[in-house]
C-alpha cells in the first residue's frame, strides 16, 4: 500500500514537471540566456563596427575601469539617483499613497471617476506621454500660454528646468500604479483595529502612522521595489522630451548606456553600464526591505 502511494506521488511530481517544462524552457531561453550573455559581453570589447565586431576579445574589467573614469558616467549616476528619488520615492510612492488614502471609504462612483482620471495617465504609452508634456512645456506650449494670459513672462521649461520637467512627467505617468496598489492594501486593513485605536485615544495621524502604515508595510515595500525598477529603466520618456539634454542635464544611465552602445557602437561598454544599472536596482531593493524590517 505504501509503495503504491509513493509511486503515485512520484507520477504526480513527474507529470507536474512535464507540464512546467515548456515554461521553464522559455524562461531559460528568453530570460536566463540574455542575462548570461549580458554578463559575458560586459567583459568583452564587443562592438557594432570595426575589427571588434568580428573578433570579440575578453578584456576583463577594462570596460568598468573606463566607466568609473568617465565624468559622463558620474553625471549620469547622479542624475539617475536624483530622478529615482524625486520621481519614484517622493513622487509616485507618496502621491499614490495620499490619493489612495483620500479615496478610502469614499463613494464608489467617486472612486471610479477619480480612478479613471488618474489611470488614464498610466495606460497612455510612454512616447505619447512624452509628446503631451513637450506640447505642454514647450516655448509655445500650453503652460506658457496660461502664463501669458496671466501677464507673466514665458519660461523655457525644457531648457531651464529639464530635470524637473521629466520628473513631473514621470510622476504623472506612473502614480496610478502606486495608487491602485495602496488602494487594495488599505481596503484590507481591518476597520476594527482603527476603531480600537481611536477609542484608546489615538489621533488620526497616530492611527495612520502606528496602525495603518505598519499594517500595509509589505505592500509599501513591494510597490517601492516595482516602482524603483520601472523608474530605473525609463528611457523613452526622457529621450523623447530632452534627449538627455540640454548637455547632460537629464542624461540618466539608460540614456548614457544607449549612447555608448548604439551611438558610439561600443556594445561591450554599454552592456557593462547595464550591469551597474542592475546592481543599483538590487541595492535599492535591499535598502527598502532592510529599512522596513522586511526579511530577505
VMD Tcl script that draws the C-alpha trace (Angstrom):
set ca {
  {0.00 0.00 0.00}
  {2.82 2.37 0.94}
  {4.61 1.51 -2.29}
  {1.55 2.40 -4.36}
  {1.22 5.78 -2.62}
  {4.90 6.51 -3.19}
  {4.63 5.58 -6.86}
  {1.54 7.76 -7.22}
  {3.34 10.74 -5.68}
  {6.31 10.21 -8.00}
  {3.98 10.04 -11.00}
  {2.22 13.25 -9.92}
  {5.55 15.03 -9.45}
  {6.80 13.86 -12.85}
  {3.60 14.98 -14.54}
  {3.90 18.41 -12.88}
  {7.48 18.72 -14.12}
  {6.43 17.79 -17.66}
  {3.64 20.37 -17.63}
  {6.03 23.07 -16.40}
  {8.85 22.12 -18.76}
  {7.73 24.41 -21.66}
  {7.55 27.39 -19.27}
  {10.99 26.56 -17.86}
  {12.38 26.26 -21.36}
  {11.00 29.65 -22.38}
  {12.42 31.27 -19.22}
  {15.80 29.65 -19.88}
  {15.95 30.81 -23.50}
  {14.45 34.28 -23.23}
  {15.37 35.28 -19.65}
  {18.32 33.37 -18.26}
  {20.07 33.24 -21.64}
  {20.15 37.01 -22.24}
  {21.25 37.61 -18.64}
  {24.21 35.25 -19.03}
  {25.13 36.84 -22.36}
  {24.94 40.26 -20.73}
  {27.45 39.23 -18.07}
  {29.72 37.79 -20.76}
  {29.56 40.76 -23.15}
  {30.23 43.22 -20.32}
  {33.76 41.82 -20.07}
  {34.46 41.93 -23.81}
  {35.26 44.57 -26.43}
  {32.10 43.77 -28.43}
  {31.33 46.49 -30.98}
  {28.85 47.05 -33.78}
  {31.55 48.07 -36.26}
  {35.27 47.62 -36.81}
  {37.50 44.69 -36.03}
  {35.94 44.21 -32.58}
  {32.66 43.31 -34.28}
  {34.32 40.30 -35.92}
  {36.92 39.45 -33.30}
  {35.39 39.60 -29.82}
  {38.07 39.56 -27.12}
  {37.84 39.20 -23.36}
  {39.08 42.45 -21.78}
  {38.37 41.74 -18.12}
  {37.40 44.80 -16.08}
  {38.61 47.25 -18.72}
  {35.08 48.46 -19.51}
  {34.34 49.08 -15.84}
  {37.66 50.87 -15.30}
  {36.93 53.17 -18.24}
  {33.40 53.70 -16.97}
  {34.41 54.87 -13.50}
  {36.98 57.24 -15.01}
  {34.40 58.75 -17.37}
  {32.94 62.02 -15.98}
  {29.79 61.48 -18.05}
  {29.16 58.24 -16.16}
  {29.37 60.04 -12.81}
  {26.97 62.70 -14.08}
  {24.59 60.01 -15.31}
  {24.74 58.21 -11.98}
  {23.89 61.39 -10.04}
  {21.07 62.20 -12.47}
  {19.70 58.66 -12.16}
  {19.66 58.75 -8.35}
  {18.06 62.22 -8.38}
  {15.44 61.11 -10.90}
  {14.78 57.95 -8.87}
  {14.40 59.70 -5.50}
  {12.27 62.57 -6.77}
  {10.16 60.57 -9.23}
  {9.70 57.19 -7.54}
  {10.29 57.67 -3.80}
  {8.96 61.18 -3.20}
  {6.68 61.34 -6.21}
  {4.83 58.20 -7.20}
  {5.08 56.47 -3.84}
  {3.93 59.32 -1.60}
  {1.43 60.82 -4.05}
  {-0.03 57.39 -4.80}
  {-0.45 56.69 -1.08}
  {-2.09 60.08 -0.47}
  {-4.54 59.54 -3.34}
  {-5.39 56.05 -2.09}
  {-5.85 57.37 1.44}
  {-8.12 60.20 0.29}
  {-10.25 57.75 -1.71}
  {-10.59 55.26 1.15}
  {-14.20 54.62 2.13}
  {-15.42 57.20 -0.38}
  {-18.46 56.79 -2.59}
  {-17.81 54.00 -5.17}
  {-18.85 56.30 -8.03}
  {-16.40 58.97 -6.84}
  {-13.62 56.37 -6.56}
  {-14.26 55.08 -10.06}
  {-14.29 58.60 -11.51}
  {-11.02 59.65 -9.87}
  {-9.50 56.26 -10.67}
  {-10.29 56.63 -14.38}
  {-8.74 60.11 -14.47}
  {-5.54 59.01 -12.74}
  {-5.22 55.68 -14.55}
  {-5.57 57.44 -17.92}
  {-2.03 58.73 -17.50}
  {-0.70 55.28 -16.61}
  {-2.22 53.40 -19.56}
  {-1.06 56.03 -22.05}
  {2.07 54.86 -23.95}
  {5.27 56.45 -22.73}
  {6.06 58.07 -26.06}
  {2.60 59.68 -26.15}
  {3.10 60.94 -22.59}
  {6.42 62.47 -23.64}
  {4.89 64.33 -26.61}
  {1.98 65.54 -24.45}
  {4.35 67.03 -21.91}
  {6.56 68.53 -24.61}
  {3.47 70.22 -26.03}
  {2.56 71.43 -22.54}
  {6.03 72.67 -21.55}
  {7.49 73.89 -24.86}
  {8.17 77.56 -25.55}
  {4.83 77.95 -27.32}
  {3.10 75.34 -25.19}
  {0.01 75.38 -23.06}
  {1.73 76.33 -19.81}
  {3.38 79.40 -21.30}
  {0.08 80.37 -22.91}
  {-1.55 80.28 -19.48}
  {1.31 82.36 -18.04}
  {0.86 84.84 -20.91}
  {-2.84 85.25 -20.13}
  {-1.88 85.89 -16.50}
  {0.57 88.60 -17.56}
  {3.67 86.58 -16.66}
  {6.78 86.00 -18.74}
  {7.04 82.66 -20.56}
  {9.67 80.19 -19.40}
  {11.73 77.74 -21.47}
  {10.83 74.88 -19.15}
  {12.57 72.08 -21.04}
  {15.78 74.13 -21.18}
  {15.72 75.96 -17.84}
  {14.25 73.16 -15.71}
  {14.84 69.98 -17.74}
  {15.17 67.55 -14.82}
  {12.10 68.95 -13.08}
  {10.18 68.59 -16.34}
  {10.97 64.89 -16.83}
  {10.41 64.15 -13.13}
  {6.94 65.72 -13.19}
  {6.08 63.90 -16.42}
  {7.15 60.54 -14.97}
  {5.21 61.15 -11.74}
  {2.09 61.94 -13.77}
  {2.60 58.82 -15.86}
  {3.30 56.31 -13.08}
  {1.42 57.42 -9.96}
  {-1.71 55.43 -10.84}
  {0.09 52.12 -10.29}
  {1.06 53.08 -6.74}
  {-2.45 54.35 -6.09}
  {-4.01 51.02 -7.11}
  {-1.55 49.01 -5.02}
  {-2.22 51.12 -1.94}
  {-5.97 51.13 -2.52}
  {-6.01 47.35 -2.39}
  {-3.78 47.34 0.72}
  {-5.79 49.99 2.60}
  {-9.07 48.23 1.85}
  {-7.68 45.13 3.60}
  {-6.84 46.98 6.82}
  {-9.37 45.78 9.45}
  {-11.61 48.65 10.40}
  {-11.93 47.28 13.93}
  {-8.22 47.92 14.55}
  {-8.57 51.56 13.58}
  {-11.69 51.96 15.71}
  {-9.92 50.38 18.69}
  {-7.02 52.81 18.30}
  {-9.42 55.77 18.22}
  {-11.18 54.51 21.36}
  {-7.77 54.29 23.07}
  {-7.27 57.99 22.34}
  {-5.15 57.90 19.21}
  {-5.38 60.84 16.84}
  {-5.96 60.38 13.11}
  {-2.26 60.93 12.47}
  {-1.31 58.35 15.10}
  {-3.78 55.86 13.60}
  {-2.15 56.40 10.23}
  {1.47 56.14 11.40}
  {1.10 53.48 14.11}
  {-1.70 51.31 12.76}
  {-2.32 51.73 9.03}
  {1.24 52.10 7.72}
  {2.67 49.16 9.75}
  {-0.23 47.02 8.55}
  {0.43 47.76 4.86}
  {4.22 47.66 5.25}
  {4.59 44.70 2.90}
  {2.64 46.48 0.15}
  {4.74 49.62 0.63}
  {7.99 47.69 0.13}
  {6.64 45.70 -2.81}
  {5.37 48.83 -4.54}
  {8.61 50.68 -3.84}
  {10.66 47.90 -5.43}
  {8.44 47.70 -8.50}
  {8.32 51.47 -8.97}
  {12.08 51.73 -8.48}
  {12.85 49.09 -11.09}
  {10.43 50.72 -13.51}
  {11.91 54.18 -12.92}
  {15.49 52.98 -13.34}
  {14.53 51.67 -16.78}
  {12.81 54.84 -18.00}
  {14.28 55.69 -21.38}
  {11.62 56.68 -23.92}
  {10.11 59.46 -21.79}
  {13.41 61.24 -21.16}
  {14.83 60.62 -24.63}
  {11.72 61.96 -26.36}
  {11.41 65.02 -24.10}
  {15.02 66.17 -23.80}
  {17.30 63.60 -25.45}
  {19.29 63.60 -22.21}
  {20.00 67.30 -22.55}
  {20.48 70.11 -22.60}
  {24.06 68.89 -22.46}
  {23.98 66.14 -19.87}
  {21.36 67.72 -17.59}
  {18.91 64.81 -17.94}
  {21.31 62.09 -19.05}
  {20.46 59.11 -16.86}
  {22.15 55.70 -17.02}
  {19.73 54.28 -19.64}
  {20.40 57.30 -21.90}
  {24.15 57.03 -21.31}
  {24.04 53.29 -21.99}
  {22.13 53.84 -25.24}
  {24.59 56.47 -26.44}
  {27.58 54.25 -25.75}
  {26.05 51.10 -27.23}
  {24.14 52.37 -30.26}
  {25.59 55.82 -30.99}
  {29.26 55.08 -30.29}
  {28.77 51.38 -31.24}
  {30.53 50.12 -28.09}
  {28.22 47.28 -27.13}
  {30.58 45.80 -24.55}
  {30.89 49.14 -22.78}
  {27.12 49.68 -22.94}
  {26.47 46.21 -21.53}
  {28.80 46.94 -18.62}
  {26.73 50.05 -17.87}
  {23.59 47.89 -17.85}
  {25.14 45.71 -15.13}
  {25.72 48.79 -12.99}
  {22.06 49.70 -13.54}
  {21.03 46.20 -12.48}
  {23.24 46.41 -9.39}
  {21.70 49.77 -8.49}
  {18.23 48.24 -8.63}
  {19.27 45.32 -6.43}
  {20.91 47.60 -3.84}
  {17.87 49.88 -3.74}
  {15.55 46.90 -3.21}
  {17.71 45.61 -0.34}
  {17.74 49.05 1.28}
  {13.94 49.24 1.10}
  {13.48 45.81 2.66}
  {16.01 46.47 5.42}
  {14.57 49.91 6.23}
  {11.07 48.45 6.60}
  {12.36 45.41 8.56}
  {11.19 43.00 5.88}
  {13.05 39.68 5.90}
  {15.03 38.94 2.74}
}
mol new
graphics top color blue
foreach p $ca { graphics top sphere $p radius 0.5 }
foreach p [lrange $ca 0 end-1] q [lrange $ca 1 end] { graphics top cylinder $p $q radius 0.2 }
display resetview
